[in-house]
């Protein structure tokens, strides 16, 4: 159990927590949300003993094993696989002791060590570490690469894999989906849903939080408020609480106005002086209710350039890739104003290659690239942040691009991206990742592009900025091509999906849920192909063996068919429940439902929402159980086939 009792924490001059109370029971999966700088990461440091409260108490079950995801990784010559295995310190300790015992021929002790090694599933440790690396997007060849050979984003993935490898009762993850693509995010989501311990998750990816957590802790005004349910439920519950608070505020203001009017009218009259004094004292004792409001400093837009071309750009029979390697072949694309395209595809399939080619960073290997007469591209990628001048301030960055802007215009423009007051004159080098990302977005917006190419723009952005970015992209009148692991952003801003896979770029006829199923089918097919290749070794020239193998594969498909049919049935149930839930959420978003006259209607909607959420959760659990059963059966049948 984790328990905060009247806990206060101050960092420098900033008060983060003021007599905060919080109780989290074992097994809770908790999303930690709140504005940047509210104290979310400081809570993790408190739990790990790196910080101590200024007052109050923090109690945590003493026997709990804590695993956390480091935010930095130093260059190392250790292989990726060994680095991940280092996350299991007990495995490494027993491994060392067994080597020493064997060298010194301490046979009795060695037997005991082997028994303990088996008890922690040590013989499967390398396999488990490999599965973590595979799930997070590392190829088989990457397992033996040195850590120092990976880029910063991939090293963060290694940190995540190491944290997941560590046996734990409490898992602390701070922005784990930063630097992940959509495929790895979906894999991590499934892994965390099956995690048996207590999970505390800081994330600004609303779909990811929705699908993993069952509680939300909101850092708000130096307090911690616990909500039961996922992020969507938190938003609805908070909206209802704010609506009630606003209604109470308005009633209190009317009461105060009435009392003040009485005091004004009768304070000087002897016959009413006592009553007036009584009301004055009542006003002094009254605990004032604050007006409900949610402030956000982010109101930016992407204004398209005045002139547009038709098409803005076009690729004809284009081959894309690097000097020694072709990634995409014979691609055709005609990008028109108003098109909103999301790129899907496995890691390494060529999504970033396509964007880099469109922006001109990579030359075509073949074919033709045509740019419209008025083409103006706004490009966001992770290296965009690295290209910022760390010795300059935001105002100077903007003035370099737009020297005609007045100082006030610069302040106003940057203010819409959250750079208020003297923040516009602070050096970029001291900014957080989120602040650098906001500045990069501001510099793109000020140039009024008519094509936006965005490769993972939400890394480092908090929920408020992501919401502002979503609105800005929705209103953008030019063309958009977006790569993102943030499903809420994709769902809100994209009309068409293109699938980049197998050297081709084709329209994907489906939504993100269909893509998730496509990924699962693809992974299953890859397993079957690998197993088939393994079985065919040494007998590829034997026609009888090939015929028998085909017969056995057909038998396997026959055995798997009933389970797949059940799986499809639960998928439909999930789809129907989600559709109904979306309808209810839309109704609950209507402010009219929170008026006093709609009280009963609100209760009915909330009750129905809870029922549908339960139905959806039941269908999801059944789907997951069947998926696992299907996967196990596939493995068993494949092993039988190999025998």
Secondary structure, DSSP 8 states (H G I E B T S, - for coil): -EEEEEEEEEETTEEEEEEEEEEE-TT-EEEEEESTTSSHHHHHHHHTTSS--SEEEEEE-TT--EEE--S-----SSBHHHHHHTT-HHHHHHHHHHHHHHHTT-HHHHHHHHHHHHHTTGGGHHHHHHHHHHHTT--GGGGGSBGGGS-HHHHHHHHHHHHHHS--SEEEEESTTTT--HHHHHHHHHHHHH--SEEEEE---HHHHHHH-SEEEEEETTEEEEEES-HHHHHHHHHHHHHHHHHHHHHHHHHHHHHHHHHHHHTT-TTTHHHHHHHHHHHHH------------B-------S---SSSEEEEEEEEEETTEEEEEEEEEEE-TT-EEEEE--TTSSHHHHHHHHHTSS--SEEEEEE-TT--EEEE-HHHHHTS-TTSBHHHHHHHH-TTS-HHHHHHHHHTBT--GGGGGSBGGG--HHHHHHHHHHHHHHT--SEEEEESTTTT--HHHHHHHHHHHHH--SEEEEE-S-HHHHHHH-SEEEEEETTEEEE--S-HHHHHHHHHHHHHHHHHHHHHHHHHTTTTT-HHHHHHHHHHHHHHHHHHHHHHHHHHHHHHHHHHHHHHHHHHHHHHT-GGGGSGGGHHHHHHHHHHHHHHHHHHHHHHHHHHHHHHHHHHHHHHHHHHHH-
